[in-house]
Amino acid sequence: MIRLKKEKVRKYLTPYKYNEPVLAGSGRPGAFDEKSVDVPFVFRHNDRFYMVYTGFDGKGYQSALATSDDLLHWEPQGIMIPRDPEDSSRWDKIGCCVTWIIKESDDFEDTPTLKKIDGKYWLVYHSYPTTGYEAGPAEIGLAWCEEEDLMTWHRLDAPVFSWKDGKDWERGGLYKACIITHEDTYYMFYNAKNTQERWIEQTGMATSKDLLHWQRCEVSPVLGVSDDPHAWDSRFVSDPYILKDGDHWVNYYFGLDSAHAREGLAFSSDLIHWDKVAEPIINNTPGGIDEEHAHKASIVKWNGVLYHFYCATRPHREGDATEVYEAFRTITVAADKRVW
């Protein structure tokens, strides 16, 4: 880990928490978001802001879209990729957890917008093989869309990336993937877990020229857990969000110790070798919306303000609309200025 001067890190920090959900699950019996929402991905499209987010209903994940004009008030638009019937033979029939849509620019200073490749938008998702909460080892797939409302997605027939041909540290399954473009090459960063009951999650990287055929990086993982068993990122280094800023790359990730997830930051000059900032950049707030976990970043620069969306959890309280494993899991935001 590195200890950078505060002025070097300050531009990436968002110390002003909204501390309320900007999006929460519906709690409606049978709804895709009955129990929780998770994994935000925020971008601007057709003069509005869009958020991809994932809901959990007790069976598995399904992802949906919401829209906003001000980045605080969000209106759900519906499920992007509906769950297949139980008798489907598809590998991803339990549900799709969408984590990323390929962007026009991966520059830190640019507001994220979507990129069409051969006339199509492309998203990446992962899917678990068994009904339940992240049940079984997940694999990664792609889907494409031509319509501007972003509500009709066509999945490829098979995964494009699997734990089955991975190393021991990823044999427990794959999680979030983000795909960036650099020098005519696609880079996919992803987190994966090992097969231990009390598993470890770390971050890997693979490259591709066509989005379909991926070559794992020889350095694997590219960003691992701390060697210190008591460190804040001793169990998980997960959910990468990669941006380019001048001559270096920035990774907003989350770390987990034995109890809490917190947002962290790492830097690289080559996308392979990464240096972590020693301390978390978003900590848990006692009694706050993120008392238990603050994790899974989505970064938006807009009108001179840096917004950091993330999934927040705290213990469930009477009156909460949703509950998953005794927690209230929602999506919230922090910023680098006082804008609320």
C-alpha positions in Angstrom: 0.0 0.0 0.0 1.0 3.6 -0.6 0.6 6.7 1.5 0.0 9.6 -0.9 -0.1 13.2 0.2 -3.7 14.4 0.7 -3.5 16.8 -2.2 -2.8 13.9 -4.5 -5.8 11.9 -3.4 -8.2 14.7 -2.6 -9.6 15.1 -6.2 -10.9 11.5 -6.0 -12.6 11.8 -2.6 -16.3 12.4 -1.9 -16.6 13.3 1.8 -20.1 14.7 1.7 -22.6 11.8 2.2 -26.2 12.1 1.3 -26.9 9.5 4.0 -30.3 8.5 2.7 -31.2 6.1 0.0 -31.5 7.5 -3.5 -33.0 4.1 -4.5 -34.5 1.4 -2.4 -36.3 -1.9 -3.0 -40.1 -1.9 -3.3 -40.8 -4.6 -0.8 -43.7 -5.8 -2.8 -44.2 -9.6 -2.6 -43.0 -11.2 -5.8 -41.3 -8.1 -7.2 -37.8 -8.4 -8.5 -36.6 -5.9 -5.8 -38.7 -7.3 -3.0 -35.8 -7.8 -0.6 -33.0 -5.4 -1.7 -31.3 -3.3 -4.4 -27.6 -3.4 -5.2 -24.8 -2.7 -7.7 -25.4 0.8 -9.2 -24.0 1.8 -12.6 -24.9 5.5 -13.5 -24.5 7.2 -16.8 -26.0 10.0 -19.0 -28.1 9.1 -22.0 -30.5 11.1 -24.2 -30.3 14.2 -21.9 -31.2 12.2 -18.7 -29.3 10.2 -16.1 -29.8 6.5 -16.1 -29.0 3.9 -13.4 -28.6 0.2 -13.9 -29.3 -1.5 -10.6 -30.0 -5.0 -9.4 -32.8 -6.3 -7.3 -33.1 -9.5 -5.2 -36.3 -11.3 -4.7 -35.2 -14.4 -2.8 -34.7 -16.5 -6.0 -31.9 -14.5 -7.7 -30.8 -11.2 -9.2 -32.5 -9.3 -11.9 -31.3 -5.9 -13.2 -33.4 -2.9 -14.0 -33.2 0.7 -15.2 -34.1 3.9 -13.3 -33.9 7.5 -14.6 -33.3 10.9 -13.0 -32.9 14.6 -13.9 -30.9 15.5 -10.8 -29.0 12.4 -9.7 -30.9 12.3 -6.4 -34.5 11.5 -7.4 -34.8 8.3 -9.4 -37.8 6.7 -11.2 -37.7 3.0 -11.9 -38.3 2.1 -15.6 -38.5 -1.7 -15.4 -36.5 -4.9 -15.7 -33.9 -5.0 -18.5 -33.5 -8.7 -18.8 -36.5 -10.7 -17.4 -35.8 -14.1 -15.7 -36.3 -17.1 -17.9 -38.9 -19.8 -17.1 -37.8 -22.5 -14.6 -37.8 -25.1 -17.4 -35.3 -23.0 -19.5 -32.1 -24.7 -20.6 -30.1 -21.4 -20.6 -27.1 -21.2 -18.3 -28.3 -17.8 -17.0 -32.0 -18.6 -16.3 -31.8 -17.8 -12.6 -31.3 -14.1 -13.5 -28.8 -11.6 -14.8 -26.8 -9.2 -12.6 -25.8 -6.4 -14.9 -22.7 -4.5 -13.7 -21.5 -2.4 -16.7 -22.4 -1.0 -20.1 -19.4 -0.2 -22.3 -18.8 3.6 -22.2 -17.8 6.1 -24.8 -15.0 7.4 -22.6 -13.3 6.0 -19.5 -11.7 9.3 -18.7 -12.1 10.5 -15.1 -13.2 14.0 -16.2 -15.9 12.9 -18.6 -19.5 12.3 -17.7 -20.1 8.6 -18.5 -22.1 8.0 -21.7 -22.7 4.8 -23.7 -20.7 3.7 -26.8 -22.2 1.9 -29.8 -20.0 -0.8 -31.3 -21.2 -1.8 -34.8 -24.5 -0.2 -34.1 -25.1 -1.9 -30.7 -24.7 -1.1 -27.0 -23.0 -3.9 -25.0 -23.4 -4.8 -21.4 -21.7 -7.3 -19.2 -23.4 -9.4 -16.4 -22.9 -12.4 -14.3 -25.3 -15.2 -13.4 -25.5 -17.9 -10.8 -26.4 -21.5 -11.5 -28.7 -22.1 -8.6 -31.7 -20.4 -7.0 -30.8 -18.4 -3.9 -28.5 -15.6 -2.8 -25.5 -15.7 -5.0 -25.8 -19.5 -5.0 -23.1 -21.4 -6.8 -20.2 -20.2 -9.0 -21.2 -17.4 -11.3 -20.0 -16.9 -14.9 -19.9 -13.8 -17.0 -22.0 -13.1 -20.1 -22.7 -10.3 -22.6 -25.8 -8.8 -24.1 -26.5 -6.2 -26.8 -29.2 -3.6 -27.5 -30.0 -1.4 -30.5 -33.0 0.5 -29.1 -32.4 3.9 -27.4 -34.7 3.2 -24.5 -32.3 0.5 -23.4 -35.0 -1.9 -22.4 -34.6 -4.7 -25.0 -31.4 -6.7 -24.6 -30.3 -9.8 -26.5 -28.1 -12.2 -24.5 -25.4 -14.3 -26.2 -26.1 -18.0 -25.9 -23.1 -18.9 -23.7 -20.8 -17.2 -21.2 -17.8 -15.4 -22.6 -15.8 -15.8 -19.4 -15.8 -18.6 -16.8 -14.2 -19.7 -13.6 -13.8 -23.2 -15.1 -10.6 -22.3 -16.9 -9.4 -19.9 -14.2 -6.8 -20.2 -11.4 -7.5 -21.5 -7.9 -8.2 -18.0 -6.5 -11.3 -17.7 -8.9 -12.6 -21.2 -8.9 -15.4 -20.3 -6.5 -17.1 -18.1 -9.1 -17.0 -14.6 -10.7 -18.6 -11.4 -9.7 -18.7 -7.8 -11.0 -17.0 -7.1 -14.4 -16.2 -3.7 -15.8 -14.9 -3.4 -19.4 -12.8 -0.4 -20.5 -11.1 0.3 -23.9 -7.4 1.2 -24.3 -5.3 1.2 -27.5 -7.9 -0.8 -29.5 -8.0 -3.5 -26.8 -10.8 -4.3 -24.3 -9.8 -4.8 -20.7 -12.1 -6.6 -18.4 -11.6 -6.3 -14.7 -13.5 -8.6 -12.5 -13.5 -10.0 -8.9 -13.7 -13.7 -8.1 -13.6 -15.9 -5.1 -11.9 -19.1 -4.1 -13.7 -22.2 -2.9 -13.1 -21.9 0.8 -16.2 -21.7 3.0 -14.9 -18.4 4.4 -13.8 -17.3 1.0 -11.4 -14.6 -0.3 -12.3 -12.3 -3.2 -9.7 -10.6 -5.3 -9.5 -8.7 -8.6 -8.3 -10.1 -12.0 -8.0 -8.7 -15.5 -8.3 -10.2 -19.0 -8.0 -8.6 -22.5 -9.8 -9.1 -25.8 -9.9 -7.7 -29.3 -13.5 -8.7 -30.0 -15.3 -9.0 -26.6 -15.8 -12.7 -27.2 -12.4 -14.3 -26.7 -10.6 -13.3 -23.5 -7.0 -13.8 -22.4 -6.2 -13.7 -18.7 -3.4 -11.5 -17.5 -0.3 -13.3 -16.5 -0.3 -11.3 -13.2 -3.2 -13.0 -11.5 -4.8 -11.5 -9.5 -3.8 -8.0 -10.4 -5.1 -6.6 -7.1 -5.2 -8.9 -4.1 -6.1 -8.8 -0.5 -3.8 -7.4 2.1 -1.3 -9.7 3.8 -2.2 -8.3 7.1 -5.1 -10.5 8.5 -6.4 -7.5 10.4 -6.4 -5.0 7.5 -9.6 -3.4 6.3 -9.2 -5.3 2.9 -8.0 -8.6 4.3 -10.8 -10.7 2.8 -12.2 -8.9 -0.2 -10.7 -6.6 -2.9 -13.8 -6.4 -5.1 -16.0 -4.6 -7.6 -13.5 -2.6 -9.7 -14.5 0.7 -11.3 -11.6 1.7 -13.6 -11.0 5.3 -14.9 -8.1 7.0 -16.7 -6.8 10.3 -15.4 -4.0 11.7 -17.4 -1.0 9.4 -17.3 -2.4 7.0 -14.7 -5.4 4.8 -14.0 -7.7 4.9 -11.0 -9.5 1.9 -9.5 -12.4 2.6 -7.1 -12.9 -0.8 -5.3 -14.2 -2.0 -2.0 -12.4 -3.9 0.7 -13.8 -6.1 3.4 -12.4 -7.3 6.7 -14.2 -9.7 9.0 -17.2 -7.3 9.4 -17.4 -4.2 7.2 -17.0 -3.3 3.5 -15.5 0.1 2.7 -14.6 1.9 -0.5 -10.9 2.1 -1.5 -8.7 3.5 -4.2 -5.7 2.1 -6.2 -3.5 3.6 -8.9 -1.7 2.1 -11.9 0.4 3.3 -14.8 0.0 0.1 -16.9 -3.4 -1.5 -15.8 -1.4 -4.5 -14.5 0.5 -3.3 -11.4 -1.6 -1.4 -8.8 -0.8 0.5 -5.7 -3.5 0.8 -3.1 -4.1 4.0 -1.0 -3.6 2.8 2.5 -6.8 4.0 4.1 -10.5 3.6 2.9 -11.9 6.6 1.1 -15.5 6.0 2.3 -15.9 4.6 5.8 -18.9 3.3 7.6 -20.9 5.9 9.5 -22.2 4.6 12.9 -26.0 4.8 12.8 -25.9 5.9 9.1 -27.3 4.3 6.0 -23.9 2.6 5.4 -23.3 1.5 9.0 -22.5 -2.1 7.9 -21.2 -1.7 4.4 -20.2 1.1 1.9 -19.3 -0.6 -1.3 -19.7 -1.1 -5.1 -18.8 2.3 -6.6 -20.2 4.1 -9.7 -18.5 7.3 -10.4 -20.0 10.3 -12.2 -18.5 13.7 -12.9 -21.2 16.3 -13.8 -21.2 20.1 -13.7 -18.0 20.2 -11.8 -19.2 17.8 -9.0 -17.8 14.3 -8.4 -20.6 11.9 -7.5 -19.8 8.5 -5.9 -22.8 6.2 -6.0 -22.5 3.0 -3.9 -24.5 0.3 -2.2 -25.1 0.9 1.5 -26.3 -1.5 4.2 -27.2 -1.1 7.8 -29.1 -3.4 10.2 -32.8 -3.7 9.5 -35.1 -1.5 11.5 -38.8 -1.7 12.0 -40.6 0.1 9.2 -38.0 -0.6 6.6 -39.5 -1.5 3.2 -37.1 -4.3 2.6 -35.0 -6.8 4.4 -32.3 -9.3 3.3 -30.4 -11.3 5.9 -31.4 -8.8 8.6 -30.1 -5.9 6.7 -31.5 -2.9 4.9 -29.6 -2.8 1.6 -30.0 0.3 -0.6 -28.2 2.6 -3.0 -26.9 6.0 -1.9 -24.4 8.7 -3.0 -21.6 10.9 -1.8 -20.1 14.0 -3.4 -16.9 16.1 -3.3 -19.0 19.3 -2.6 -22.0 20.2 -0.5 -24.8 19.8 -3.1 -27.7 18.8 -0.9 
